[in-house]
Amino acid sequence: MRQTVSSRSTRLAIAAVAVMLAGAGGLTACASGGTEVARVFGGFTGAFTADEKSAESVETFRQLFDRYAKRDSSRAQQLRHFRDAYLRVRQEYVQSVDDAVLIKAAVDGVKKLDGKPGTFTAAQVTEAALDGMLTNLDPHSSYLNPDEFRESQVYTSGQFGGLGIEVNMEDGFVKVIAPIEDTPASRAGIKSGDLITHVDGAGIKGMSLMEAVRLLRGKPRTDVRLTIRRAGAGDFDVTVTRATIRVRPVKWRTEGDVGVIRITSFNQRADDEMRRAVSAIRRKLGGKLRGFVLDLRNNPGGLLDQSVAVTDSFLHRGDIVSVRDRDGNGRAFNAETGDLADGLPIVVLINRGSASAAEIVAGALQDQNRATVIGARSFGKGSVQTITPLNWDGALRLTTALYYLPSGRSIQGTGVEPDIIVTGGAPPHPGRGDFPGRPVPGKEADLPHALKVEKHQPKPARAKIRVDDCPGAGTGDKDRMLGCAVTLINDGGSEARFLARFGSRTKL
């Protein structure tokens, strides 16, 4: 599927991220005269509007770069690299940002370098400047050095090296949005909402997200000791053995005559494997099949085109999602004819760990009245990141647009509210993450530098029930929220019949 944002050719990637297929382009305005570095900065300053404060900021950065970077042949090239990235941020970021603010963030990034000025390569100074500038924009924008850029491409394929956690920064620490099922992190009991404060004894406070992630990386079969801060449990250490993570995006099983499809991430195989799961369930249950539960709990997101394809699989027609940049330009994605479930009832399960692409699926099926959404309000990440390769090396992961559900609402900072809220109870098992009624692991709106957009009220819930009133599902530790979903399907998808089991206290 060819997809565009503001008529730019893109390939949509992890966490509703788009990878720019075109090169960075020729941003090469240069002033005449002086040294190579002076010519670069002449063109750099000329890119600004006539703003004295901005010009002063550029001069401050130039002096800082001269002081921190070694005098070698790469200095002018690295300055062009920084300038090209800077101009892309000015032109394509989802919101207009003051020039002086961007440069100050770059200056602050350089000042965080640990070492004597004049001992760093030009590339190290440039990377520090871009890290500072991008991470100051919002929680999801960042500079990717060449190694990180390669990893971002590998991740969307469903195989990558690491611990198996989706993370962000909060209060100076790495915060776990969600562990990925069947990975070292989930098996070690790491949960949504955990803060990683130290890695192998080294404190993370004051690091950028990229710096912290570098500490977490390592060769498969090597150990890393994490200091975890968990609400109600204090600080404790966990040793996790790194591995090559092969993400199975879809798992399926049956509960009686109900098909249960769990999507753990939206990588390149998600829609194909979901379709295989539906076929396998139909082969097993035949004409006894009553409906489907789509479990998106603790799904941190993934490829936008995969979330669109999964949603489309259950819709005959109608809007799915639209993507718009800061000028209101973008694209709408619409469903094509054909419902994989043939009209059978669908229940979608979400919680605070459901983010980004998972929220598109839940919100679109909710807006189109195709599914009943059960659980807790989702994370609220409604922004699109574009990964743009740069001319010299590395790439920018830049927030370039917001997505909007069929009703026209943005979920940025608000999330998707379930039709039926489920409260109470305890997490089904370690590593599964948060559960309604427990302290939530945070939400998008609470993240540092979270995008502030026009507030859209989520679609209000229709009822509230206690999870302990639901039957358990599965073996071992019973999953009562899944039991609620299966019960609703067994009631023919009738909310009225389902809620009658719980009495009038469930009405909102």
Secondary structure as UniProt FT lines:
FT   STRAND          3..5
FT   TURN            6..7
FT   STRAND          8..13
FT   TURN            14..16
FT   STRAND          17..20
FT   HELIX           36..46
FT   HELIX           52..68
FT   TURN            73..74
FT   HELIX           75..92
FT   HELIX           99..111
FT   TURN            117..118
FT   HELIX           122..135
FT   TURN            136..137
FT   TURN            139..140
FT   STRAND          142..144
FT   HELIX           146..156
FT   TURN            157..158
FT   STRAND          159..162
FT   STRAND          165..170
FT   TURN            171..172
FT   STRAND          173..179
FT   TURN            181..182
FT   HELIX           184..187
FT   TURN            188..189
FT   TURN            192..193
FT   STRAND          195..199
FT   TURN            200..201
FT   STRAND          202..203
FT   TURN            205..206
FT   HELIX           209..216
FT   TURN            220..221
FT   STRAND          223..230
FT   TURN            231..233
FT   STRAND          234..241
FT   STRAND          243..246
FT   STRAND          250..255
FT   TURN            256..257
FT   STRAND          258..263
FT   TURN            268..269
FT   HELIX           270..285
FT   HELIX           286..288
FT   STRAND          291..295
FT   TURN            297..298
FT   HELIX           304..312
FT   TURN            313..314
FT   STRAND          319..324
FT   TURN            326..327
FT   STRAND          330..334
FT   TURN            340..343
FT   STRAND          346..350
FT   TURN            352..353
FT   HELIX           357..367
FT   TURN            368..369
FT   STRAND          372..375
FT   STRAND          383..389
FT   STRAND          395..404
FT   TURN            406..407
FT   TURN            412..414
FT   STRAND          420..423
FT   TURN            430..431
FT   TURN            436..437
FT   HELIX           444..446
FT   TURN            448..449
FT   STRAND          463..466
FT   HELIX           467..469
FT   HELIX           480..490
FT   TURN            491..493
FT   HELIX           495..500
FT   TURN            501..502
FT   HELIX           504..506
//
